[in-house]
Amino acid sequence: MSPRPQPHTRSDYPHFRELTTRWLDNDAYGHVNNVVYYAYFDTVVNQFLIEHGVLQVATSPVIGLVVETQCRYFSPITFPDTVWAGLRVAHLGGSSVRYEVGLFRNGDQSAAAQGHFVHVYVERESRRPAGVPDAMRRLLQMLQSSGSAETRSDHS
């Protein structure tokens, strides 16, 4: 068995989005339920694409479908914590993108959870494979490896 991965730090991510926990996010065990973490992943990725004008949810001719997700948990997040979702691109292929997300509780420097989210891009109507659109590719290249100060939040 391989050793357990260590949590990432805030400096591992070039872009951050503040997310608030809600009362209903907590489960019977007193922490945010695991399914909510995947909603955080989905939110940070899609909000980034929408805000930068490369995804129009209702009309983009090319859309990303989720084909894989994974999350590792290191420490609990609970209501009323503030979550800082760090985003980076680990792989940018011809028709797919592997996003990596770190979730940071309040001001913590180490991730409470981290994982990945893979989009495969397809034509909206036919669902046939499509290349990552050029404008999106240029934007996502800024999130690869070291990222860009332009996409880094003031709160990172």
Secondary structure, 3 states (H helix, E strand, C coil): CCCCCCCCEHHHCCEEEEEECCHHHECCCCCECHHHHHHHHHHHHHHHHHHCCCCCCCCCCEEEEEEEEEEEECCCCCCCCEEEEEEEEEEECCCEEEEEEEEEECCCCECCEEEEEEEEEEECCCCCECCCCHHHHHHHHCCECCCCHHHCCCCC
